[in-house]
Amino acid sequence: MDRLKQIESFAAVATRGSLTAAAQAEGVAPAVIGRRIDALEERLGVKLLLRTTRRITLTHEGSAFLEDCQRLLADLASAEASVSAGGVKASGHLRVTAPAGFGRRHVAPLVPAFRAAHPDVSLSLNLSDRVVDIVNEGYDCAVRVGDLPDSSLVSVRLADNRRLCVAAPAYLARAGVPATPAELSRHACLALSSDASQPRGWAFSVDGQVTHLRPSGPLDCSDGQVLHDWCVRGLGIAWRSTWEVEADVDAGRLQVVLEDFAAPANGIYAVFPHAKHLPLRVRLWIDFVKHSYGDPRYWAGSAG
């Protein structure tokens, strides 16, 4: 029990940003939360949080540990719900949001099977490349692709996501093949015009370090599918996810470039406001999507 309390307190402080906020949420004194964090760090032998009088920040180890803790707490809550719910059916209305392109291919197709399993749940799906404020806009869950910004939201990793630079063979024959990410400055790059969608730009691994570039070109668009279509038509180089372009690469319509500089995979996540008292319909939806993405046959059969 002490270990679980330590983990819960660490996750609360990391997501809420202060000992005081975490203590208020639990109804205990800040000193109690502080002692739990100290005991956790001592037991693990690493520093998880850097605390000053003005702010609390996560260490590198703390950031990695937080993701595992959030997943553990979400799984524990789900397990408890499945037992305590007994024979109770999930019901009510579920509001889900996802990026437009990914949502069309990999969220919307899951809805019929989920509804068949839980017919008393109605579902609204919002597809938008805008980063939706799920708390203030009343959404139960968001599916998000890529690096997650720091927030008080809880996340569960559903699958890995890899991004690559691709271009049509006709474009590369005309403009040449870039040998390094720096050479992208001499190419027509097809970038998202929404800063919220890719806040740090295109990611590359250079000399063992992940670096970010903001390539530019004569065309940009806020819709990823449009960028994909332009890329296939030979209008420039795009930085797209493998789930979107794999079929085109296999068919020869697109060619991967700068593959030696590809950044490590990031993630596909379910994001929701909190783990405690999460409605059963939300837990079941997250479990359903995670189980679907966790089956290797799913991705092998959905590249098209």
C-alpha positions, 0 to 999 in steps of 0.5 A: 500500500505504501508503494502505491501511495508513493506512486499515486502521489508522484503522479499527482505532483507531476501532473498538477505541478505542485505539492500543494495542489496534489495535497489539496486534491487528496485532502492531506498536508503537503508535508505528507506528499513530500515525505512520500516522494522522498521515500519513493526517490530513496527506494528507487535511488534516483531523483524524479523531481527537481523542487525549488520554492517556485516550481517543480520539474521532472528529471529525465528519469522522472519523465520516463517513470511518470508514463509508466506510473500513469499506465499502471494506475490506469490499468489498476483502475480499469481492473477494479472497475471490471470487478466492481461493475459486475454485470453492469452494462456500460451505458451513456454517451461517449465523446471522443476526438482524434486527428483527422487523418488518423481518425478516419483510418484507425479510429472510426473503423473501430466504432462499429465493433465497439458499438456492437459489443456495447449497444447501450453506449452512444458515441460522438467522434470529432476528427480535427487536426486542432489539439482539442481542449478535452476538459473545457470542450467536454470530451471524454477521451482523445486519441493523440499521435506523437509527443505529448505536451506537458499537461495534467491529463492522464495518458495511456500509450496505445501503440508506437508511431514512426515518422519518415520523410517521403517524396514521389520518385518524380520529384526526387528525379527532378530535385535530387535526393537530400543526403542530410536533414540540413539539405531540406532547406534546398527542397520544396517541403510540404509542412503543416501550417498549424503550429499546434499540430507539430509544435516542434517541427520535423524530428531527426536523429543526428549524431545520436541526438534528436533535433527538430527542423522547421522546413519550409516550401511554396506549399503548406496546409493544415490538413495532413491528407492534402499534404499526403496527396500533394506529396504523391503528385510530386510537389515536394517532400513530406514528413508523414507517419508510416500508418499513412504512407506505408502502402504508397511506399510499398507500391512505389508511389513514394520513396523514403528519404533520410531514413538513416536520420529517422527519429525514434518512434514516439507514441499513439496515446489515449488521453483523458482528464483523470483516472479516478472515477472514470466512467465504465464506457470510457474505460471500455473504449480505451481498453478496446482501442488498446487491444485492437492496436496491440494485435500485430495483425491489425497494422499488417492489414490496415496499411492500405 
